[in-house]
């Protein structure tokens, strides 16, 4: 096992050489070329003053420049700070200042609004990739143009910091999860082991590389000699075309990606027979939709679960073993899980009872950067991480996610978990996507409201959907309002943002009080 991410590309380049490692935007890069470009960038970073331990922010959509920059920063022994492309310039300013980043590497599109940060923060250099880079910034292409393709990485301690990856910040300012080289490399290796990722794999994905899910499948692919077909943005037609064109063996995505592909006009015409499995993570997916994916893609759909604080995956299934829709599987090797009371984390619950999921193991973060209070809230002295997810063990020992604690809706003293309602409504044949969120109510505190995206040409009534729910849910769980909308609010990864649903709510049209 490699002790640092810095070794990953060099080792694979030596082993796989001229084999194609990366395909993006019509460009193909071999393992040797990918490593050589990363070495050029590493030499350039050292030349402009980046040293081991310095923080370097990466800000841009999926691109070959982003990929080589990621590995170049780590080759230097610096700390990579990959940030969400949906962050505003003000949010980026907070993140780079919070972690003390020295350099920003960004696409021209994302980087231009950040010009003012140079000289007014910790930032010394703003490196932009793309065309027509202004003189006030450093041009990426020019920076690496004459740099050596040979780079000797310093010795890097496996326990040293590799990444500061910020959480979404839905409940306040984002927090920077500190991930060691050991945490990331362990997650890469265990993900590859559980999914049998190998040299023969052709992986198609549009998962954002800055996100831990996208990041770990990228590195797992490179570590094992596969070919990564990386899309800069998700488009269902383009993804289906890529799977067929490149005879992909694996597709990794989030639930909404699959839901868009299920209603794609070209799905039935595409040859997807090359797929050996697909994975889905980032959010729970209704079992009814998972079954539809398997029927249409003709391969297993394996659920994964993870979080930023775990450097990627925390649980999953073995790709060719027993699995169960509606479950996130078992902890990855060397990782432990337990369910504790939401009222008292010292009280461990027996199998079948729902409580908070706790995880312990080598992939757990070191803490939140510069935030001792936030660290103590989620990380115990003996290394258990509070995930914030309500879960239970089923009769087979698999973990079942009930919902996020913070997403729970409290209605007149009853706990309602949006995911349960979403799973029921998603099983209706006319529903393409659905999300449930809270709306205020003077008498009951909160009510559950469902926001539904219908399949093309479908036209069920609200009354029909409510009747469908009544047959499958306890009376207190039935949504008190249903609203049809064109699309759901999503993050850069495609994860549904339940907290944004309230912006679609029209109180004047409330159906049931």
C-alpha positions, 0 to 999 in steps of 0.5 A, spaced: 500 500 500 502 506 498 503 511 504 502 518 500 498 520 494 504 523 492 506 516 489 500 514 486 501 517 479 508 515 479 507 508 481 501 507 476 505 511 470 511 506 471 507 500 471 501 502 465 506 507 461 502 508 455 495 505 457 490 511 456 489 514 463 484 519 462 479 521 457 476 528 457 473 533 452 476 529 447 483 529 449 486 522 451 492 522 456 496 516 457 499 514 464 506 517 462 503 523 460 499 524 466 504 523 470 509 528 466 504 533 466 503 533 474 511 533 475 511 539 470 506 542 475 510 540 481 516 543 479 513 550 477 509 550 484 516 549 487 519 555 483 514 560 485 515 558 492 510 553 494 513 548 500 511 542 504 505 544 508 503 550 504 495 550 502 493 550 495 486 551 493 483 548 487 477 551 484 474 549 477 469 544 474 472 537 472 478 538 467 485 535 465 488 541 468 484 540 475 487 533 475 494 534 474 494 540 479 491 535 484 497 530 484 502 536 483 500 539 489 501 533 493 507 531 490 510 537 492 508 535 499 503 541 500 496 540 502 490 541 497 484 544 498 479 542 493 473 547 493 466 546 490 465 550 484 458 552 486 461 557 491 460 564 490 467 568 490 465 571 497 464 564 500 471 562 496 474 568 500 472 565 506 475 558 505 482 560 502 482 565 508 480 560 513 485 555 511 491 560 509 491 558 502 498 560 499 496 559 491 489 558 488 489 554 481 482 555 478 479 555 471 479 562 468 471 562 468 472 561 476 478 565 477 477 572 474 472 574 480 477 572 485 483 577 482 482 581 488 484 576 493 491 577 491 495 581 496 489 582 500 489 575 503 494 569 504 494 568 497 500 570 493 499 567 486 493 566 482 494 561 477 488 560 471 487 555 466 484 557 459 485 562 454 487 569 454 489 569 461 490 576 463 497 579 465 494 580 472 494 572 473 499 567 472 497 563 466 497 555 467 500 553 460 505 558 460 507 556 467 508 548 466 511 550 458 518 549 460 518 545 466 522 539 467 518 532 466 522 529 472 520 531 479 523 527 486 517 528 491 520 529 498 519 523 503 512 524 506 509 522 513 503 518 512 500 521 518 501 528 515 496 532 512 494 531 505 487 535 504 483 540 507 476 539 504 470 544 506 463 541 508 457 544 505 456 549 510 448 548 510 448 550 518 453 555 518 460 557 516 463 551 512 468 547 516 475 544 513 475 537 514 483 535 515 485 528 512 491 525 512 495 521 507 493 515 510 486 516 510 485 518 503 490 512 501 486 507 505 479 509 502 482 509 495 485 502 496 479 499 500 474 502 495 478 499 489 478 492 493 470 492 495 468 494 488 474 490 484 476 496 480 482 493 476 486 495 470 480 492 465 475 497 468 473 503 463 470 508 468 465 513 466 463 519 471 461 526 471 462 526 479 466 533 481 473 531 482 473 536 488 468 532 492 470 526 496 466 521 492 468 523 485 475 524 488 476 517 491 473 513 485 478 517 480 484 515 484 482 508 485 481 508 477 488 511 476 491 506 482 489 500 479 490 502 471 483 503 469 481 508 464 477 514 467 472 517 462 471 524 465 465 529 464 466 536 466 458 536 467 453 531 467 448 530 461 444 524 461 445 523 453 452 524 453 453 519 459 449 514 456 453 515 449 460 515 453 458 508 456 456 505 449 462 508 445 467 507 450 464 500 452 464 502 460 465 497 465 463 502 471 459 508 472 459 512 478 453 517 480 448 520 485 441 518 485 439 524 480 443 522 475 440 515 474 433 518 475 435 523 469 437 517 465 431 513 466 427 518 463 432 519 457 429 518 450 435 514 448 436 510 454 432 504 450 436 505 444 443 505 448 447 498 448 450 498 456 451 491 456 459 492 457 457 495 464 459 490 470 456 494 475 454 501 477 455 505 484 450 510 487 452 515 493 451 522 495 444 521 498 439 515 499 436 512 493 429 510 493 429 502 492 424 502 486 428 507 482 434 502 484 430 496 481 428 500 475 436 502 474 438 495 474 432 493 469 434 498 464 442 498 465 442 490 466 447 490 471 448 491 479 447 498 482 451 498 488 449 503 494 455 507 497 455 511 503 460 516 505 462 523 507 467 528 507 470 527 514 471 520 512 475 521 506 470 518 501 466 511 502 465 509 509 460 503 507 458 499 501 457 492 498 462 487 495 460 488 487 459 481 486 457 479 493 450 479 496 447 486 496 440 489 498 437 495 495 435 500 501 441 499 505 448 502 505 452 495 506 457 494 511 463 498 513 469 498 509 475 494 511 479 496 517 473 501 519 467 500 525 460 502 525 455 502 531 448 505 532 447 510 539 442 513 542 441 520 539 439 523 546 446 519 549 452 517 544 454 513 550 448 508 549 449 503 544 443 500 541 441 493 539 440 491 532 434 493 529 433 500 533 434 506 530 439 511 532 445 515 530 451 512 526 458 512 528 464 510 525 471 509 527 477 507 523 483 510 519 479 514 514 476 518 519 479 526 519 484 529 524 479 534 525 476 541 523 482 546 521 482 551 526 476 549 529 477 545 536 469 546 538 466 543 532 471 538 532 469 536 539 462 536 537 463 530 532 469 527 534 470 523 541 477 522 544 477 515 542 476 516 535 468 515 534 465 520 528 458 522 529 455 522 522 449 526 523 445 520 520 440 516 523 441 509 521 439 501 524 442 495 523 437 490 519 437 482 520 443 481 515 447 486 519 447 491 513 446 498 515 440 502 513 440 509 513 433 512 515 435 520 514 439 525 516 438 528 523 438 535 521 432 533 516 427 530 520 421 534 521 417 534 527 410 535 526 405 535 533 410 531 536 411 526 531 418 525 528 417 524 520 423 522 516 423 525 509 427 519 506 421 515 507 416 519 504 420 520 498 421 512 497 414 511 497 412 517 492 418 515 488 415 508 487 409 511 483 409 510 476 408 517 474 414 520 479 421 522 476 424 525 482 421 527 489 424 531 495 420 532 501 422 538 506 418 542 512 414 548 511 412 552 518 405 551 521 402 555 527 399 549 530 403 543 529 410 547 528 412 543 521 408 540 516 411 535 511 411 537 504 413 533 497 415 537 491 414 532 485 417 532 478 413 528 474 415 524 468 414 526 461 406 526 459 404 524 466 399 528 469 396 524 476 392 529 480 395 531 487 389 527 490 391 521 486 398 521 489 395 523 496 391 516 496 397 512 494 401 515 500 395 513 505 395 506 502 403 505 504 404 510 510 401 511 517 397 517 517 401 522 521 407 521 515 402 523 509 405 529 506 400 535 508 402 538 501 404 536 494 407 541 489 409 539 482 415 543 480 420 542 473 426 540 477 429 540 484 434 544 487 441 540 487 448 541 489 454 541 484 454 533 485 447 532 484 445 532 491 438 534 492 438 540 497 432 539 501 433 546 505 432 550 498 425 547 497 422 552 502 423 557 496 418 553 492 413 553 497 407 557 496 403 558 502 396 560 499 396 554 495 397 549 501 392 543 500 391 540 507 391 543 513 
